Amino acid sequence: MANKTEHKQDIKKIIAARYGENRRLADIDASAPAAKCVNGTFVGKAREDVNIFLGIPFAQPPVGERRWKRPLPVQPDDGIYEAYYNGKSPIQTDCETELASYYPQGEDCLYLNIWCNRTCTDTKKPVMVFFHGGSYGWGGTADPLYDGKNFVTAHPDIVLVTVGYRTGLTGFVDFSAVTGGEDFPDAPNLGILDQIEALRWVKQNIAAFSSDADNVTIFGESAGGGSVSLLPIISQAKGLFRRVIAESGSVALTYAKEECADFTRRLLKESGCQSMDELMALSEDKLKKVNEALNNYNNFPQRDGKLIPLDPYAAYQNGVSADVDMLIGTNANESNYWVGEVGGIIPYRFSIPIKFENDMRYYSADDRKRVLKFMARTKGHTIWRMTEFYNEIMFRLPAIKQAEYHAKNGGNAYMYYWTEASTVRFHGACHAVELAFVFQNPQETIFTGKPADPALTKMVGDMWTNFARTGNPSVPGFGWPAYEARRRMTAILNRSPHMQSDPLKTQRELLTPLIRHIINASYESMNYNVPFVRKTLAIAAGTAAAVIAGGVWLYKASKK
């Protein structure tokens, strides 16, 4: 335990030590890479064959009177500025699987990073813009997993951008029921609006990095995958990108308005505030302390009917997204990721049944029959059958439905199913395991357990970048047909990649009707008065009674 704690502290120190403040410069060093943008000339650093620009502001700082307000465009500026350091991470609690949480945090977090090859002479390079995951409450661009140097070295004709956006209590809060909340109408979806503002900045400025502003692919994982699934159906984002890669995220990672109310109540209680005036008066340090108290709670983007449709599936069904190409997929064991998040297999053994029984409350009798039929057909211990239910209902089936509607309405769609497993015990092909492969960072083993396989790393990088270039992820020796509802051709991604028609067909047919409920990883309204808890407590009480009775018997026997 001591070694593990020391290792965590070492990582925190390493991440935090990378922080620095980008300063204004008097002039430009002729040997340094520089790019003139609308809000200044930014001077980066060169590492081998890659120019790196870190911490470029894409919006005005959302601080002071702009707290909980939509992002404003940057102001024109003729100054010269360093682009040496990442911008701050958004406010969040420390998390061992979100290393950006160890980087300095603050409300002033709207910055992006750019990597581009310095030797490639192409002046119209495709652009790939990445939005990080973190359940919309964690994450940031300072995570070493998202370092783009290896990605651009392997694919010199690609310009890579990673974007920071507001998360948690600064990015997704509904104040409509709070006194003065009418002045903060965008607060439930600020993180998504930040992403749109970043894409506007890219559209306006990315040509300065020898790239094609009309060939932008947005991609993301988890919350980032959910974000890039929402952006094609948001009118304000139209024309800002051509293609989408959604990894382990879909429009299902959203909340209804009523689901967002609980977090607002908790925020008011923990802060001691009763109005927006009082909330706005909180210092940033106080906001961080409140966030620590709310560690287990945060909202997903709100289906508000204004920015995000009340029924996002219907938007895909109506062809709103047909003008973009889409690559989307999930991992075979998405939910196994939470074995580590909840503290190991023992707490997971108890938490997953509680969530499962809570979620069954949303289902009709017919729906529950479908679930029971699914459970009976699925192999393994009960907790793994429940886990597979969440793999399907939260991740794979929403992604399939999104791709299916997209394809039916003229959109170009490709589907994958990742099965290459982590070596971390109980994790399998878990949520986020593909990221080290995608970013060409095999040394980042936080999810893979051991360095990523070189051949699979190269293949996946080539697939993702081919899609960004052409709208087709096929690579030499591996043709990848488009997804459509008749054959449902899916790329199975592992060390022996192959195409498969409609994998897990029976599970898909059985559970797809249930995705209308949009059940996700919300623990805010968890009820612990469920059969599993009552049964566990009864067993514990019975065991305790047996132990006490045994102790009494031994005591009496010893006196004979």
C-alpha positions as CSV (number, residue, x, y, z in Angstrom):
1,M,0.0,0.0,0.0
2,A,2.8,2.4,0.9
3,N,4.5,1.8,-2.5
4,K,1.2,2.4,-4.3
5,T,0.7,5.7,-2.4
6,E,4.3,6.8,-3.1
7,H,3.9,5.9,-6.8
8,K,0.7,8.0,-7.0
9,Q,2.5,11.0,-5.3
10,D,5.4,10.7,-7.8
11,I,3.0,10.8,-10.7
12,K,1.2,13.8,-9.3
13,K,4.5,15.6,-8.9
14,I,5.6,14.8,-12.5
15,I,2.3,16.0,-14.0
16,A,2.2,19.2,-11.8
17,A,5.8,20.0,-12.7
18,R,4.9,20.4,-16.3
19,Y,2.9,23.5,-15.6
20,G,4.1,26.9,-16.7
21,E,2.6,30.3,-17.6
22,N,2.9,31.3,-21.3
23,R,4.3,34.8,-21.4
24,R,4.2,37.7,-23.9
25,L,7.4,38.0,-26.0
26,A,9.1,41.1,-27.5
27,D,9.9,39.3,-30.7
28,I,10.2,36.0,-32.5
29,D,13.2,33.7,-32.4
30,A,13.9,33.0,-36.1
31,S,14.6,29.3,-35.3
32,A,11.4,28.8,-33.4
33,P,8.1,27.7,-35.0
34,A,5.5,30.5,-35.0
35,A,2.0,30.9,-36.3
36,K,0.0,34.1,-36.7
37,C,-3.6,33.8,-35.6
38,V,-6.4,36.3,-35.0
39,N,-5.6,36.6,-31.3
40,G,-1.8,36.8,-31.6
41,T,1.3,35.2,-33.0
42,F,2.1,32.0,-31.1
43,V,5.6,30.7,-30.7
44,G,5.9,27.0,-30.1
45,K,8.7,24.5,-29.6
46,A,10.2,21.9,-32.0
47,R,10.7,18.3,-30.9
48,E,12.6,16.4,-33.6
49,D,10.3,16.7,-36.7
50,V,7.2,18.0,-34.9
51,N,6.2,21.6,-34.1
52,I,4.3,21.8,-30.8
53,F,2.1,24.7,-29.7
54,L,0.6,24.3,-26.2
55,G,-1.9,26.5,-24.4
56,I,-3.3,28.7,-27.2
57,P,-6.5,30.5,-26.0
58,F,-9.5,29.9,-28.2
59,A,-12.0,31.9,-26.2
60,Q,-12.0,34.7,-23.6
61,P,-11.4,33.4,-20.1
62,P,-14.7,32.3,-18.5
63,V,-13.9,34.0,-15.2
64,G,-15.4,36.8,-13.1
65,E,-18.7,38.0,-14.6
66,R,-18.3,35.3,-17.4
67,R,-18.5,32.4,-14.9
68,W,-21.3,30.1,-16.0
69,K,-21.8,32.1,-19.2
70,R,-21.4,30.9,-22.8
71,P,-17.8,31.3,-24.2
72,L,-17.0,34.6,-26.0
73,P,-14.7,34.7,-29.1
74,V,-11.1,35.8,-28.6
75,Q,-10.2,39.4,-29.1
76,P,-8.0,40.4,-32.0
77,D,-4.4,40.8,-30.9
78,D,-1.1,41.6,-32.6
79,G,1.0,40.5,-29.7
80,I,3.5,37.6,-29.7
81,Y,3.1,34.9,-27.1
82,E,4.7,31.7,-25.9
83,A,2.8,28.5,-26.6
84,Y,5.0,26.3,-24.4
85,Y,2.7,25.1,-21.7
86,N,-0.8,23.5,-21.4
87,G,-3.6,25.6,-20.2
88,K,-5.0,24.7,-16.8
89,S,-7.2,21.7,-16.4
90,P,-10.9,22.4,-15.6
91,I,-11.9,22.2,-11.9
92,Q,-12.2,18.6,-10.9
93,T,-11.2,16.2,-8.1
94,D,-8.1,14.1,-8.2
95,C,-8.5,10.8,-10.1
96,E,-5.9,8.2,-10.7
97,T,-7.2,7.4,-14.2
98,E,-7.5,11.1,-15.1
99,L,-3.9,12.3,-14.9
100,A,-4.9,15.8,-16.0
101,S,-6.6,16.1,-12.6
102,Y,-3.1,16.3,-11.1
103,Y,-2.2,19.3,-13.3
104,P,-3.0,22.8,-11.9
105,Q,-6.7,23.6,-12.2
106,G,-8.8,26.7,-12.7
107,E,-11.8,28.3,-14.3
108,D,-9.5,29.8,-16.9
109,C,-9.2,26.5,-18.9
110,L,-10.3,27.3,-22.5
111,Y,-7.0,26.5,-24.3
112,L,-6.0,24.1,-27.1
113,N,-2.8,22.4,-28.2
114,I,-1.6,21.8,-31.8
115,W,1.0,19.4,-33.2
116,C,2.1,19.6,-36.8
117,N,5.0,18.1,-38.8
118,R,7.7,20.6,-39.6
119,T,9.1,18.8,-42.7
120,C,5.9,17.9,-44.5
121,T,5.4,20.4,-47.4
122,D,1.7,19.8,-47.8
123,T,0.0,23.2,-47.1
124,K,-3.5,21.6,-46.9
125,K,-3.1,19.0,-44.2
126,P,-6.2,17.3,-42.8
127,V,-7.0,18.4,-39.2
128,M,-8.0,16.1,-36.4
129,V,-9.5,17.7,-33.3
130,F,-9.7,15.6,-30.1
131,F,-12.1,16.1,-27.2
132,H,-11.1,14.2,-24.1
133,G,-13.3,12.0,-21.9
134,G,-13.8,12.0,-18.2
135,S,-17.6,11.5,-17.7
136,Y,-18.0,15.3,-18.3
137,G,-16.6,15.9,-14.9
138,W,-12.9,15.1,-15.3
139,G,-10.1,15.1,-17.8
140,G,-7.9,17.6,-19.6
141,T,-5.4,18.1,-22.3
142,A,-2.4,17.8,-20.0
143,D,-2.9,14.0,-19.7
144,P,0.2,12.4,-21.2
145,L,-2.0,9.8,-22.9
146,Y,-3.1,12.6,-25.3
147,D,0.4,13.8,-26.1
148,G,0.3,14.2,-29.9
149,K,4.0,14.0,-30.8
150,N,4.0,10.3,-31.7
151,F,0.7,10.6,-33.6
152,V,2.0,13.4,-35.9
153,T,5.4,11.7,-36.3
154,A,3.7,8.6,-37.6
155,H,1.3,10.6,-39.7
156,P,3.2,13.7,-40.9
157,D,0.4,15.0,-43.1
158,I,-2.1,15.3,-40.2
159,V,-2.4,18.3,-37.9
160,L,-3.6,17.3,-34.4
161,V,-5.5,19.6,-32.0
162,T,-6.6,18.7,-28.5
163,V,-9.1,20.9,-26.7
164,G,-9.8,21.8,-23.1
165,Y,-13.4,22.6,-22.1
166,R,-15.3,23.2,-18.9
167,T,-16.5,20.1,-17.0
168,G,-18.4,19.3,-13.8
169,L,-19.7,22.3,-11.8
170,T,-18.3,24.9,-14.1
171,G,-19.5,23.2,-17.4
172,F,-22.8,21.4,-16.8
173,V,-25.2,22.9,-14.2
174,D,-28.9,23.8,-14.6
175,F,-29.7,27.0,-12.6
176,S,-33.2,27.4,-13.9
177,A,-34.7,26.8,-10.5
178,V,-32.3,29.1,-8.7
179,T,-33.0,32.8,-7.9
180,G,-31.4,34.7,-10.8
181,G,-30.8,31.6,-12.8
182,E,-32.7,33.1,-15.8
183,D,-29.5,35.0,-16.5
184,F,-27.5,31.8,-17.0
185,P,-29.6,29.9,-19.7
186,D,-26.6,28.2,-21.2
187,A,-25.1,26.8,-18.0
188,P,-26.4,23.2,-18.5
189,N,-24.3,22.8,-21.7
190,L,-21.3,25.1,-21.4
191,G,-18.8,22.4,-22.1
192,I,-20.4,21.7,-25.5
193,L,-20.5,25.4,-26.3
194,D,-16.8,25.6,-25.4
195,Q,-16.2,22.8,-27.9
196,I,-18.1,24.7,-30.6
197,E,-16.1,27.9,-29.9
198,A,-12.9,25.9,-30.2
199,L,-14.0,24.6,-33.6
200,R,-14.8,28.2,-34.7
201,W,-11.3,29.2,-33.7
202,V,-9.9,26.2,-35.7
203,K,-12.0,27.2,-38.7
204,Q,-10.6,30.7,-38.6
205,N,-7.0,30.1,-37.7
206,I,-5.8,26.6,-38.6
207,A,-4.6,27.6,-42.0
208,A,-1.7,29.3,-40.2
209,F,-0.5,25.7,-39.4
210,S,-0.5,24.7,-43.0
211,S,-3.7,22.8,-42.8
212,D,-7.1,22.6,-44.5
213,A,-9.9,24.3,-42.5
214,D,-12.4,22.6,-44.7
215,N,-11.2,19.1,-43.9
216,V,-11.7,18.8,-40.1
217,T,-12.4,15.5,-38.3
218,I,-13.5,15.7,-34.7
219,F,-12.9,12.7,-32.5
220,G,-13.2,11.8,-28.8
221,E,-13.6,9.0,-26.3
222,S,-16.2,8.5,-23.6
223,A,-17.5,12.0,-22.9
224,G,-15.5,13.1,-25.9
225,G,-17.3,10.4,-28.0
226,G,-20.6,11.6,-26.6
227,S,-19.6,15.2,-27.5
228,V,-18.7,14.4,-31.1
229,S,-22.0,12.4,-31.4
230,L,-23.9,15.5,-30.3
231,L,-22.1,18.1,-32.4
232,P,-23.5,16.8,-35.8
233,I,-27.0,17.4,-34.6
234,I,-26.4,20.9,-33.2
235,S,-27.2,23.7,-35.6
236,Q,-24.5,26.0,-34.1
237,A,-21.8,23.5,-35.1
238,K,-22.8,23.1,-38.7
239,G,-20.0,23.6,-41.2
240,L,-17.3,23.4,-38.6
241,F,-16.2,19.8,-39.4
242,R,-16.5,17.2,-42.1
243,R,-16.0,13.9,-40.2
244,V,-16.6,12.3,-36.8
245,I,-14.9,9.5,-34.9
246,A,-16.8,8.5,-31.7
247,E,-15.0,6.1,-29.4
248,S,-17.2,4.6,-26.6
249,G,-19.6,7.4,-26.6
250,S,-22.9,8.3,-28.2
251,V,-25.9,10.6,-27.8
252,A,-27.0,8.3,-24.9
253,L,-24.4,10.0,-22.6
254,T,-26.9,12.8,-21.9
255,Y,-29.4,13.7,-19.2
256,A,-33.0,14.9,-19.3
257,K,-33.7,18.2,-17.6
258,E,-35.2,16.6,-14.5
259,E,-32.0,14.4,-14.0
260,C,-29.9,17.6,-13.7
261,A,-31.9,19.0,-10.8
262,D,-30.3,16.8,-8.1
263,F,-26.8,18.2,-8.8
264,T,-28.0,21.8,-8.5
265,R,-29.6,21.0,-5.1
266,R,-26.3,19.4,-3.9
267,L,-24.3,22.4,-5.2
268,L,-26.5,24.9,-3.3
269,K,-26.3,22.8,-0.1
270,E,-22.5,22.4,-0.1
271,S,-21.9,26.0,-1.0
272,G,-24.4,27.4,1.4
273,C,-25.7,29.6,-1.4
274,Q,-29.4,30.4,-2.2
275,S,-29.1,32.6,-5.2
276,M,-26.9,33.2,-8.3
277,D,-25.5,36.4,-6.8
278,E,-24.2,34.3,-3.9
279,L,-22.8,31.6,-6.2
280,M,-21.1,34.2,-8.4
281,A,-19.5,35.7,-5.3
282,L,-17.7,32.4,-4.4
283,S,-14.0,32.5,-4.8
284,E,-12.3,30.0,-7.1
285,D,-10.7,28.3,-4.1
286,K,-14.2,28.0,-2.5
287,L,-15.5,26.5,-5.7
288,K,-12.8,23.9,-5.7
289,K,-13.6,22.9,-2.1
290,V,-17.3,22.6,-3.0
291,N,-16.4,20.5,-5.9
292,E,-14.4,18.1,-3.6
293,A,-17.5,17.7,-1.5
294,L,-19.5,16.8,-4.7
295,N,-16.8,14.3,-5.8
296,N,-19.2,11.6,-6.9
297,Y,-21.7,13.8,-8.7
298,N,-21.8,15.6,-12.0
299,N,-24.2,16.1,-14.9
300,F,-24.0,15.0,-18.5
301,P,-25.1,17.4,-21.3
302,Q,-28.7,18.3,-20.9
303,R,-31.3,17.4,-23.6
304,D,-32.8,20.8,-23.2
305,G,-34.7,21.1,-26.6
306,K,-32.7,24.2,-27.3
307,L,-29.1,23.3,-28.0
308,I,-29.5,19.5,-27.8
309,P,-32.7,17.9,-29.1
310,L,-35.0,16.3,-26.6
311,D,-34.8,13.1,-28.6
312,P,-31.2,13.0,-30.1
313,Y,-31.9,9.6,-31.8
314,A,-34.8,11.3,-33.7
315,A,-32.4,14.0,-34.9
316,Y,-30.2,11.2,-36.5
317,Q,-33.4,9.5,-37.7
318,N,-34.4,12.7,-39.4
319,G,-31.1,13.0,-41.3
320,V,-29.8,16.0,-39.5
321,S,-26.3,14.5,-39.5
322,A,-26.2,13.2,-43.1
323,D,-23.6,15.8,-44.2
324,V,-20.8,14.3,-42.1
325,D,-18.9,11.0,-42.3
326,M,-19.0,8.9,-39.1
327,L,-16.8,6.2,-37.6
328,I,-18.2,4.9,-34.4
329,G,-17.6,1.9,-32.1
330,T,-17.3,0.5,-28.6
331,N,-15.2,-1.9,-26.6
332,A,-16.2,-5.4,-25.7
333,N,-15.9,-4.9,-21.9
334,E,-16.6,-1.2,-21.5
335,S,-18.0,-1.5,-18.0
336,N,-15.1,-3.5,-16.6
337,Y,-13.4,-0.1,-16.4
338,W,-15.4,0.6,-13.3
339,V,-13.8,-2.3,-11.4
340,G,-10.8,0.0,-10.9
341,E,-12.9,3.1,-10.5
342,V,-14.8,1.8,-7.5
343,G,-11.8,0.4,-5.8
344,G,-11.5,-3.2,-7.0
345,I,-13.5,-6.4,-7.6
346,I,-14.9,-6.6,-4.1
347,P,-16.6,-3.2,-4.0
348,Y,-17.6,-3.8,-7.7
349,R,-19.2,-7.1,-6.7
350,F,-21.6,-5.1,-4.4
351,S,-22.1,-1.9,-6.4
352,I,-23.1,-3.4,-9.8
353,P,-26.2,-5.2,-8.4
354,I,-27.3,-2.1,-6.6
355,K,-27.1,0.0,-9.8
356,F,-28.8,-2.8,-11.8
357,E,-31.8,-3.1,-9.4
358,N,-32.1,0.7,-9.4
359,D,-32.2,0.9,-13.1
360,M,-34.8,-1.9,-13.4
361,R,-37.2,0.7,-11.8
362,Y,-37.4,2.5,-15.1
363,Y,-38.5,-0.6,-17.0
364,S,-42.0,-1.9,-17.6
365,A,-42.9,-5.5,-16.9
366,D,-42.3,-6.4,-20.6
367,D,-39.0,-4.6,-20.5
368,R,-37.9,-6.5,-17.4
369,K,-38.8,-9.8,-19.2
370,R,-36.4,-8.8,-21.9
371,V,-33.7,-8.2,-19.4
372,L,-34.3,-11.5,-17.6
373,K,-34.2,-13.3,-20.9
374,F,-30.9,-11.6,-21.7
375,M,-29.5,-12.5,-18.3
376,A,-30.6,-16.2,-18.8
377,R,-28.8,-16.3,-22.2
378,T,-25.6,-14.7,-21.0
379,K,-22.8,-16.8,-19.5
380,G,-20.8,-16.2,-16.4
381,H,-21.3,-15.0,-12.8
382,T,-24.2,-12.7,-12.2
383,I,-22.0,-9.6,-11.9
384,W,-20.5,-10.2,-15.3
385,R,-23.9,-10.8,-16.8
386,M,-25.0,-7.5,-15.4
387,T,-21.8,-5.9,-16.7
388,E,-22.5,-7.2,-20.2
389,F,-26.0,-5.7,-19.9
390,Y,-24.5,-2.3,-19.3
391,N,-21.9,-2.8,-22.1
392,E,-24.9,-3.2,-24.4
393,I,-27.4,-0.7,-23.0
394,M,-25.1,2.2,-22.3
395,F,-22.5,1.8,-25.0
396,R,-22.8,-0.7,-27.9
397,L,-26.5,-0.5,-28.8
398,P,-26.8,3.3,-28.7
399,A,-23.8,3.5,-31.0
400,I,-25.4,1.0,-33.3
401,K,-28.7,2.9,-33.4
402,Q,-26.9,6.1,-34.0
403,A,-24.9,4.6,-37.0
404,E,-28.0,2.9,-38.3
405,Y,-30.1,6.0,-38.5
406,H,-27.1,8.0,-39.9
407,A,-26.6,5.4,-42.7
408,K,-30.3,5.2,-43.5
409,N,-30.5,8.9,-44.2
410,G,-27.6,9.1,-46.6
411,G,-24.7,9.4,-44.1
412,N,-21.5,7.6,-44.5
413,A,-21.0,5.3,-41.4
414,Y,-18.4,2.8,-40.3
415,M,-18.7,0.6,-37.2
416,Y,-16.0,-1.1,-35.0
417,Y,-16.0,-3.4,-32.0
418,W,-12.7,-3.4,-30.0
419,T,-11.8,-6.8,-28.4
420,E,-8.0,-6.4,-27.7
421,A,-7.9,-6.8,-24.0
422,S,-6.0,-5.1,-21.2
423,T,-3.6,-7.2,-19.1
424,V,-5.0,-5.5,-15.9
425,R,-6.9,-8.1,-14.0
426,F,-10.7,-8.1,-14.5
427,H,-10.5,-5.3,-17.1
428,G,-10.7,-7.1,-20.4
429,A,-11.2,-4.9,-23.4
430,C,-12.4,-2.1,-21.1
431,H,-13.4,1.5,-21.6
432,A,-10.5,3.7,-22.8
433,V,-8.2,0.7,-23.5
434,E,-7.8,1.7,-27.2
435,L,-6.5,5.3,-26.4
436,A,-2.8,4.3,-26.2
437,F,-3.2,2.6,-29.6
438,V,-5.0,5.5,-31.2
439,F,-2.5,8.2,-30.0
440,Q,0.4,6.0,-30.8
441,N,1.6,6.2,-27.2
442,P,2.2,2.5,-26.3
443,Q,4.3,3.5,-23.3
444,E,1.1,4.9,-21.6
445,T,-0.1,1.7,-19.9
446,I,-2.7,3.1,-17.5
447,F,-5.5,1.2,-19.2
448,T,-3.6,-1.4,-21.3
449,G,-1.5,-2.8,-18.4
450,K,1.5,-3.4,-20.7
451,P,2.8,-1.5,-23.7
452,A,0.4,-1.6,-26.6
453,D,1.1,-4.0,-29.4
454,P,3.1,-2.2,-32.1
455,A,1.4,-3.8,-35.2
456,L,-2.1,-3.0,-33.8
457,T,-1.0,0.5,-32.8
458,K,0.2,1.2,-36.4
459,M,-2.9,-0.3,-38.0
460,V,-5.4,1.7,-35.8
461,G,-3.5,4.9,-36.3
462,D,-3.6,4.3,-40.1
463,M,-7.3,3.6,-40.0
464,W,-8.2,6.7,-38.0
465,T,-6.0,9.0,-40.2
466,N,-7.2,7.4,-43.4
467,F,-10.7,8.1,-42.3
468,A,-9.7,11.7,-41.6
469,R,-8.2,12.1,-45.1
470,T,-10.8,10.4,-47.2
471,G,-13.9,9.4,-45.1
472,N,-12.9,5.7,-45.4
473,P,-10.9,3.8,-42.7
474,S,-9.7,1.0,-44.9
475,V,-6.0,0.3,-45.0
476,P,-3.9,-1.9,-47.3
477,G,-4.8,-5.5,-46.7
478,F,-8.0,-4.6,-44.7
479,G,-11.0,-3.4,-46.6
480,W,-13.6,-1.9,-44.3
481,P,-17.1,-1.7,-45.8
482,A,-19.6,0.9,-44.7
483,Y,-22.2,0.1,-42.1
484,E,-25.8,-0.3,-43.1
485,A,-28.8,-2.0,-41.5
486,R,-29.0,-5.0,-43.9
487,R,-25.5,-6.6,-43.3
488,R,-24.3,-4.5,-40.3
489,M,-20.6,-5.1,-41.2
490,T,-18.4,-4.4,-38.2
491,A,-14.6,-4.3,-37.9
492,I,-13.5,-6.5,-35.0
493,L,-10.3,-4.8,-33.9
494,N,-7.6,-6.9,-32.2
495,R,-4.3,-8.4,-33.2
496,S,-6.2,-10.5,-35.8
497,P,-8.6,-7.9,-37.2
498,H,-11.5,-9.0,-39.4
499,M,-14.9,-8.0,-40.5
500,Q,-18.1,-9.6,-39.1
501,S,-21.7,-9.2,-40.0
502,D,-24.0,-8.2,-37.1
503,P,-21.9,-9.4,-34.1
504,L,-23.9,-10.3,-31.0
505,K,-27.1,-10.3,-33.1
506,T,-29.3,-11.9,-30.5
507,Q,-28.3,-9.4,-27.8
508,R,-28.9,-6.6,-30.2
509,E,-32.4,-7.7,-31.1
510,L,-33.3,-8.5,-27.5
511,L,-32.2,-5.2,-25.9
512,T,-32.4,-2.5,-28.5
513,P,-36.0,-1.6,-27.6
514,L,-34.7,-0.6,-24.1
515,I,-32.3,2.1,-25.3
516,R,-35.2,4.5,-25.4
517,H,-34.9,4.9,-21.6
518,I,-31.3,6.4,-22.0
519,I,-29.9,4.8,-18.9
520,N,-26.4,5.8,-18.1
521,A,-23.9,6.1,-15.3
522,S,-25.9,8.3,-13.0
523,Y,-25.6,7.6,-9.3
524,E,-27.2,10.8,-8.1
525,S,-30.6,9.3,-7.2
526,M,-29.4,5.9,-6.2
527,N,-31.8,4.1,-3.8
528,Y,-30.2,1.5,-1.5
529,N,-33.5,0.0,-0.4
530,V,-33.3,-2.7,-3.1
531,P,-33.6,-6.5,-2.8
532,F,-29.8,-7.0,-3.2
533,V,-29.0,-4.7,-0.3
534,R,-31.7,-6.2,1.9
535,K,-30.6,-9.7,1.1
536,T,-26.9,-8.8,1.8
537,L,-27.8,-7.2,5.1
538,A,-29.9,-10.2,6.1
539,I,-27.0,-12.6,5.2
540,A,-24.6,-10.4,7.2
541,A,-27.0,-10.3,10.2
542,G,-27.4,-14.0,10.0
543,T,-23.6,-14.5,9.8
544,A,-23.1,-12.2,12.8
545,A,-25.8,-14.1,14.7
546,A,-24.1,-17.4,13.9
547,V,-20.7,-16.1,15.0
548,I,-22.1,-14.8,18.3
549,A,-24.0,-18.1,18.9
550,G,-20.8,-20.0,18.1
551,G,-18.9,-17.9,20.5
552,V,-21.4,-18.5,23.3
553,W,-21.3,-22.2,22.7
554,L,-17.5,-22.3,22.8
555,Y,-17.5,-20.2,26.0
556,K,-20.0,-22.6,27.6
557,A,-18.0,-25.6,26.4
558,S,-14.8,-24.2,27.8
559,K,-16.5,-24.0,31.3
560,K,-17.5,-27.6,31.3
